[in-house]
């Protein structure tokens, strides 16, 4: 095995990332070394690239970024069992402790000591990644490396979409980014009746219609209430998924939900936002905050759905070799792409 590897790291406190040669990481007795084949660019990576206020106070300089990946196992720690060298895999990017009440109860995704690869710890934008064996998710043959590299964001979508029973329900999704689009595809796959997705970016709405059987609505030009009437909904939507982080979108969702409606929130509004709590209370609306994936239940469910016909490949709109990473980031920053995948081979 080579001693040096190519990485993409945040080495300056300014806009951008830089190719930076590093030693191949050593692994501990409970770790595996993964040879990275494909990685996805995430919205979090864009924040780090832009070096906004959140990134500047969160991400240590010198960090290898990236947390969406697929590859194969190149080395096993001496205590690792149940995995094999050469086995294809992705992995859970949230590193947890085993000390908290939540972890000891098996609610790993709620561990308050969670640290993220590519954000707090060395990440997957590298030819090799050291990862605890506990976090490794083997990939079946039916899921290729390209789809394996976007299982992390698909997991966000699946976690959000499966927060509430969707069978026969009318669903409103605000925000047609890649995760919103994948959540729409999941909602249709599991039996939602009508799935409406809103945005003000027509390119993303067009992509949503290409990926999934949904009703795209550009709220800059269309009245959502007219769509509700056209679809012959009696009162409004049963379930909402807020993916945009936009306060106006959340307000619109609340107004168009039925009495007793339910909202799963993945989008993060910037700073503090005014909320008309009286509307939420008087409409008896349930709000659920969604973070990451349920470890590992979400992984099991999304892999099963992919094996059973869920098709999200068209959400990937651009592919670049790693040496052209700047092009990939610029496409993402322009706001007209779906998922962007970087090839490390």
N, C-alpha and C positions, 0 to 999 in steps of 0.2 A: 504494500500500500504506500502511496505517496506520502511524504512528510509535510508538504505544504498544500494548502487548498485556497481556492478563490472564494472570497466572501464579499458581501455588500453590506457596508457598515456606515454608521453615523459618526464620522470622525471630526466634523467641524460643526460649530454652533451656528449653522446657516442653512439656507435652502439647499437640498440635495442629499444624495447618498454617494458613496464612493466605493469602487472596487478596491479591495484591500487584501493582500495575501496574508494568511494566518497559518499557524501550525494546525494540523489535524488534531481535534481535541482528544485528550485521553478520557477514557471512560472508567467509571467506578464499578464495583462488583454487582450492582443492581441496575446498571445502565446498558443500553445498546448504542452502537454507532450506526447511524443511518446514512447511506449514500443517497444524496438528494438527486432526484430526477426532474421533478417539476415543482414549481412554486406558484402560488397565486398572489397577486397584489391586492391588499385589503385597504379599506378606507382608513384604518389605523395607520397603515404604512404611508398613506398620503399625508396624514397629520405629522408624522415623523419627518417625512421629506420636506414639508413646508416649514417645519420647526416653529409651530405655533405655540401659544402659551402653555397648552396642555403638554405638548411634547417636551418643551424646555424644562418643565418642572418634574417630568416623569421619567424621561429616557436618559440614561447615563451616556455621556459621550464615549465613543469607542465601541458601542454595542453593535453586534451583528443583528440586523433586524429581520422581520419576516416570521410568519407563524402558520401559513397555509402551505402544506407540502405533501408530496408523495415520493417514495423512494424504495430502497431495499436495505435490509439489514446487512451490514458489512462486518460487524464484530459484536460478540456477546460478552457481557460481564460474567464473572465466574459463578455468580449465584443465580443467573437467569435460566429459567426453564420454560418450556412451552413455546419457544420461538426458535427460529433456525436462520443461520447465515444464508443470504440469498432470498429470504422471504420478503415479498412486497408488502409495503405498509404505508399507512398515514399515522397520525397520532394526535392526541389531545394536547393542545398547547398550554393548558392551564396546569401549572405545577402546584400540587396541594401538599399540605402537611397531614399528619395522622393524629394530631393532638386535639383539635377542636371538637366540640360537641357534635357539630354537623358532620365532620368526617367520620367520627367514631360511630355515628348513626347511619353511615353509608350515603349521606347527602353531600357527596364530594363537591358538587358544583356550588355549594353554599359556604365552603370553607373560607373564613375571613382572612386566612393567611395565604391565599392564592397568589401566585406570581406567574406572569405570562412570558413565554419565550418570545423573543423579538421585541419585547417592551421593557421587561425588568431583567430578563436573563438572555444569554446568547441565543440567537434565533436561527431560523431555517434558510435564510438567504446565504447559503454556503454550500460547498460541495459535500460537506459532512456535518451531521448534527448529532450531538450527544443528548440522549433522551432517556429518562427513567423507563425501564421495561414496563412498568405499570401503565404508562401513558401510550404505549404502542397499540395501534389498531391495525391488525392484519387486513389486507385487501383481498377479496375473492377475485378470481380470474375475470368475472363479469364486469369489474370496475377497473378501468385502465388508469394509468398514472395521471392523465389529464383531469379526469373526474375526481380521482383521489386527492388531487391538489386543491380542490375546492370543497372538500367535505366539511372543513371547519365552518365556512359561511353557510353552507347548506344546513349544517347543524343548528346554526342560529335560526334559520328559517323554519326548520322542523320543530325546534323547541318552542318557537313562538306560535306556529300554526297548530300544534297539538296541545296548546295550553287549555283549550276548551273543545268540547264535542262539536264537530263541524258537519256531521251527517245531516243532510237536508237543510242546512242553514244558509242564510244569505250573509256574505262576508264582504266587508269593506277593508281594503288595504290602502293606507296613505303612504306614498313614497315608492316609486318604481325603480329604485336602485336594484342591483343584483339580488340582494337578500329579499327585498320585497317581491321581486319577480319570482324567485324560487319559492317563497312562502305561498304565492298565488298558485303555483303549479302543485304544491303539496296539498293545498286546500281542495283543489279540484280532484286530485288523486284519491283523497280519502272520503270524498262524497259530498262536498259543499254543493248547494244548488247554483246560486249566482255568486260569482266572485268579481267584484269591481275593484280596480286599482286606479288610484288618482296620482297625478303629478302635474307639474307645469312644464316639464321637459318632454317635448313630443318624441324625440329620438328614443328616450327610455320607454315611453308608452308604446311606441311601435315595436320595440324589442319585446316588451311584455306580451303583446298580442302574438308575436312569433313563437315565444317559448311555451305559452300556456293558453288554455281555452278560457280567456277572461274578457271582461269588458273594460277597456282602457278609457279613462276620462281625463281630459285636460281641463282642470278646474279654472284655468285662466280664460277659457272660452266656453265651457259648458257648465250648465247648472246641474249640480248633483241631484237636486230634488226632481228634476225632469227625468233623469236616468232612473231614479227610484220608481217614478210613476210608469215609465215605459216598461220596466221589468215586472210591473204589477205586484210590487211589494205592498202589503197592507199598511204597515207602520214604519218600516225602515229596515236597517240591517240588524241581524242578531248578534254578530261578532265583528269586532274591529281589530285590526292589527296596525299599530302605529309604527311605521318604519322610517319616517322622514326626519324626525327631530324638529318639526316645524309646528309652532304653537297654533297657527291658523288652521293647519291640517287637523290637529287634535280637536280644536273647537268645532270644526266642521263635522268630524266624526261623531262627537258627542251629540250634536244636533240631529244627526241622521240615524242614530241608533234607536232601537225599540226600547220601551220601558223594560228594565231588567236586563239590558244589553251588557255585553262583556267585552272588555278591551285588554289586549296583550300589548305591552309597550316595549319595543326594542330600540326605537330611535331615541337619541339623546339631544334634548334641546340645549342650545348654548346658554350657559349662565342660568339665571332664575327666570321663570316665566309666570305671568299672571294666569291663574286658573279660576274659572267660575265654578267654585265647588258646589254652589247651590244647584246648578244644573245636574251635576253628577249625583248629588244626594237625592233630589226630587225625581230623577229618572231611575234611581236604584241601580246605578251602573257599577259593575265590578271592574276594578283596575288591577292588572297584574304586571309588575315589572319583570322583564326577562333579561337574563345575563348569561351569555355563553351557551353551553349545552348541558343537559343533564348527563353527568358522567356515570355510567356509559350507556344509559338507556337510549339517549338520543342517537348515539352511534349505531346501536343495534337496529333501531327503527328505520333510520334513513338508509342504511345498507340494505335492509329487507325491501324497502320501497323501490330502491334503484334496481334490485334484482327482479322486482315484480312489475316493472314497466314505467316507473317514474323517469321521465326524460327531461333533463335540465341542460343538456350539452349546448344548446344554442344560446344559453346565457353567456357562454365564452365567446367573445367577439374578436379578441386579438391574441396573438401568440408571438413571442419574441425570443430569440436566443439571449442568454444572459448578458452577452457583451453589448446588446442593444437595449439594456434596461432603461436608459433614459427615455427612449421612445415609448416604452410601456408606461412609464410614470406620467409622461406628458399626455398620452391618450386618456389615462384615468383622470388626470387633473382637468382635462377639457370637459368632462362631464357627459360625454356622448357614448361612452363604451359600456359594455357589460363587464364581465370578468376578464381580466388580463392574466395570461399564464406565461411564466418565464421558463425556458428550457435550459437546464444545467448540464445536459450531455454534450 
